[in-house]
């Protein structure tokens, strides 16, 4: 454990910044991290120990640095950092795991989220070598975003880049898929469901197979057999990534926070979906289907069952983790969650210098592109 700074935040507090190695935590530190993740004000399984410890054990690009704020034996906030190359800077810190981490919001203690957000941002400023800091997708609302806005307005941190986007969200008032679609699409999806069932010799069933190692193996096989396997991006395309998936499934299943939905019949799976539960919601982490039956859209058939299970269950929301342009999920899930990406630098002279350097780089690129266009037009006229 490395203490970076004491008494951060309000005078008289006993908050301490810890700069830790994710792969070298002792049992007590791991327990504090798990405890914080289980009751975080903004639930984020992609920032939890159950997700990032297996990543650090297996993946070369996993975040290894953990910045935490502790008060006594309790952790008030934490954020995991990796390294990233960016086009106009030599290197930056990156929050979370880029390839599989679909949310970069830090974990904040639910007892006093605004204070926890203030402390974790102060901890990042005090820890050396953090900035520039890349947040690929953090919630656009909530205590962390609100505190970050205050820091930006006060000039205590500055932004090099910042964008906002939306992705599909499932909520209690939007889970009846028959009311989300036109009558034509409802009839068409039901017709495809009947045709798919005929291929399997009877009505398909969906079961939650969380905790079943054979089901995890089947998921990896399904994903590898499709387009992701052909492009080399399936989890099982790399043994380390496949083992990472096995370990996070095992950890979340033991905690009662995994859904591994299996659509099929008589031991044959046509589509599977992995959801990670967090707080009163869930994150749709991965989906796979058997492309042999693609003409009847098995992935959509499972998604319709997923919505029905959601409606019958006790979850309040489910984040799709999908790209904003995913037409299938956008058509089925009509609610949206606002997220932001940001690249931050510190305040003061060094922050202003970084912003000025970026503006200069962009200006030079614009001049170069304009000159190239002029040259091409001149070449076209002379030809």
N, C-alpha and C positions, 0 to 999 in steps of 0.2 A: 504494500500500500504506500503510495507517494502522496504526501500532503503538499498541495500547491499553494493554498492560501487560506488563512483562517479569518473568521469573523466577517465573512462576506455578507452583503445585504445590510439590514438595519443594524445600527450600533447595539452592542450587547448580545447579539445572537451568537450561537455556538456552531454555525454552519461551516463545514470544512469541505474544500475541494479535493477530490481523489482522482488521480490519474493512474489508471490501471490497465493491465494487459488482459484482454478477454480470455486468452488461453492459459493464464496463470493465476486465476482467482482461487482464494482459499474457500473452504466450506462456508464460512460466515459471510463473506462477500457475495458468494453465489446465492445464499439464502436471502440476503437483503435485496438482491436484484430480482429474484423470483417473487418476493413479497411485494415489491413495488409494481412489477408487471401485472400481478393479479388484482390490484386495486387502483390502477392508474386512472387519473381523471379523464384522459383521452386514450381509450384502449388502443394498443398497437402491438399485435403479436410479433411484428417484424422488428421490434426494438427489444424484444424479451430475450432472456437467457435461453429459453427452450428453442429459440430459432437461431440466435447468433453464436452460441457456444458450439453447436454442431458445425456451423459455417466456418468458424475459426479453426476447427479441427480438420476440416476437409477441403475447403475452397481457398485457392491462392489469393483471390481478390477480396476475401472477407475482411470486415473491419476488425482490427485488433486492439484499438485503443478505446477505453471506456472512461468517459468523464462523468463523475458522479458527485452529487452534493449530499453529504451526510450530516445529520444532527444527532449526536449521541449514537445509538445503535440503529437508527432509522435512516434510510435513504429517502431524500425528498425529491430527487430528480436524477436522471441519467440519460446519456446519449452516447451511442457508439460511433466511432469515426474510423474511416479507412482512408486510402490515398487515391487520388484521381488526377490524371493528366487532362488539362484543358487546352483549348486551341491557342489562347492568347496569354497563358501563364504557364510557367514550367510545371507547377504542381499545385494541388489544393487538397484540403481535407473534404471527405464526403461522408454525409450522415447515412448510416445504415448500409445494407447490402444492395447494390444497384440492380443486379440481375433478377433477384427474387424478392427484394424488399419493396413492397408496393406502397409503403407509407413511411415517411421519415420524421414524423412528429416525435419529439422526445417523450419519455415517460415522466409524468408529473404526479406527485403525491395528491391524492384526492381530498386530503384534509384542508389544504389551502392552495389550490392550483395557481392563482395569480402570483403568490409568493414563490412557489416552486419554479414557475416560468421565469421570474425575475432572477432567481438564484442560478438557474442553469445557464442562462445567457451571460450572467456575470462570470460564472465558472469558465465558460468558453473563452471569454475575453482575457481571463487571467492565465489560462493554460497556454503554454508556449507552443508556437507552431500550428495553431488551429486555422488561422485565416490565410488565404481565402477559404471559405466554407461553403460547400455545395449542399443544398437541400433539394432533392429531386422531386419530392411530392409530400408537402406537409399540409395539414388542414388549413383552409383559408379562414376559418372561424375558430372559436375556442380560446382558452387562456394563453396558449403558447403564441398563436398568431396575434392576439391582442397585445401581448407584451412586446413581441417583435416589432409591431407597428409603432409602439411608444419609443422603443430604442431607435428606430429609424428616424422618427420625427424629431427626436432630441439630438440626433447626430452622433449617438454613442456607437452605432454601427452604421455602415453604409452598404448599399446594394450595387453590385456591378450589373446584374441581370435579375429580372423578376417577371414572371408570367403567371397567369391564372388560367386554369382549365377546369373542366367538369367531367366526371365519369358516372356511369349509371349506379343508382342506389335503389335497393328494394326496402320498402317500409310497410308498416302494418296496413296503411290505407291504400296500398297499391299492389297487393299481392294476388288479386284475382285476375289471372291472365286473360280470362274470357272477356273481361270488361276493358282490357287494354288494347284489344285488337279489333279489326273489322270483322263482320260476320263471315266474310269470305275466308280470311286467314284462320279464324277459329275452326271452320269446317275443314279447311285444308290440313291444318295440323292434326285434327282428329282423324282424318282419313289416312294420313301418313302413319299415325300411331297404330291404326288397325292393320295396315299393310305390314308394318314392322313386326307386330305381334304374330301375324300369319307366318312370317318367315321363321319365327321361333316356335311355331306350333301351339301357341296359346298366349293368353294375356301376360304381358311383362310385369314384373314386380320390381319395386325399388326397395333396397335395404341399406341400412347404415352399418357398414362393416368396419367401423373404427376399432382398432386394437387387433385386427386380423392381419397377420404378416402375409398370408397368402393373397389377401386383397390388395395390399400395397404392391406386391410383386405383379399382380395382374394389372394394376394401374400403370406401372412402368412399362409393361409389355404393350398395352394398348397405345400408350403415347408413342412408343418407339416404332410401332407398326404404321403410323400415319405420316403426315407431311413433316412433322417435326423431326421424326427419325430420318427422313430422306434429306432434310436440310442440316442435320447434325445438331439440332437445338433441343432435342428431347432430353429429359433428365438422364435416361439410361444410355444416351450417347457417350456419356463420360462416367466411368465407375464411381468417381468421387462424388459427382452430383447425384447419382442414384442413391448412394449411401447417405448423403445429406438428407434426401427426401425420406428415406427409411427412418432415420434418427428423429427428425422433427415429428413425423407421424407417431412414432412410439412415445415421444415425450408429451405431445399434446393429447394423445389417447389416454395415457396414464393420469393426466390431470382432468380428464373428462371434458376436453375442449377441442375434440376433433370430430368432424363428420366426414366419413368416406362413403359417399352414396354410390350404390351399384345398381344399375338398371339391367335386368336380364331375366333369364329363366333357366331352371334346371342346371345351375352351375355355370351357365354361359353368360358372359358380360358383354353388353353392346355399348355401354357408356358408363363412365365413372367421373365423380366430382369430389374434390377435396376442399373442405371449408375449415378454416381455423376460427374457433370461437374466442371472443374477447369481450368482457363486460356483458352488456345486454345485446350485443350484436355479433356479427361474423364477417369474415373476409373470404371471398371466393378465390382460393389460392390457385388451383389447377383443375383442368377438365380434360378428359380424353375420351375418344370413341373409336369404334371399329369402322374403318372407312369402307369395309366390304358392303355395309348397309347405308352408305352415305346418301343414297337417293331418297331415303325416308327420314333423313335428318335426326339420327339418334341423339346427337348432342342437344338439339332443341327439345326432343322428347324428354330427356333427363332434366333439362332446365325447367320445363313445365312442371314436372314432378317436384323439383326442388322448391318451386314457388308454392305448390300446394302443401308441402311439408312445412315450409316457413309459416304459412297462414295457420296451420294447425298447431304449431309449436309456440314457444314462449319468447322467441327473439324479437327485438324491436326493429332491427335494421340489418341489412347485409350489403356490404360494399362489394361491387363487382370486380374491383381490381383490373378492369378492362381498359384498353386504350379508348380515348374519347370517340374515335371513329368506328368503334365496333357496332355495326349496324344491327346485328342479331340481338345483342343484349339491350341496345338502346330502344329497340322496338318493343321488347317485352317489359323492360323496367323503365317506367316513365319518370321517376324521381332522379335528381342529380345531386352529387356531392361536389362542392367547390374545393379545389386544391390549388396550391401554388408551388412553383419552383423558384428557387432563389440562389444567387451566389453572393455571399456576404463578405465584407472586409471590415476591419475595425474602424473606429472613429479616429479623429485627429489627422495629423500630417500624413502618415503612411496610408491611411484609408483614402484620403483625397488624392494622393499620388497614384494609387492603384486605379481609381476611377478615371483620372486624367490619362493614364497610360492606355486604358481600354478604349477611351474615346479617340485617342490618337491612332491606335491600331485600327479601329473601325474606319476612321477617316482615310487612312492610307489605303486600306482595302477598297474603299469606295472610289478613290481616285484611280487606283490601278484598274478596277473593273471598267470605269468610264473610259479610261485611255484605251483599253482593249476593245471596247465597243466602237470607239472612233476609228481605231486602226482597221477593224474588220469592215466597217462601212466604206472606208477609203479603199481598201483592197477590192471590195466588191465593185466600186465605181470604176476603178482602173481596169478591172477584168472585163 
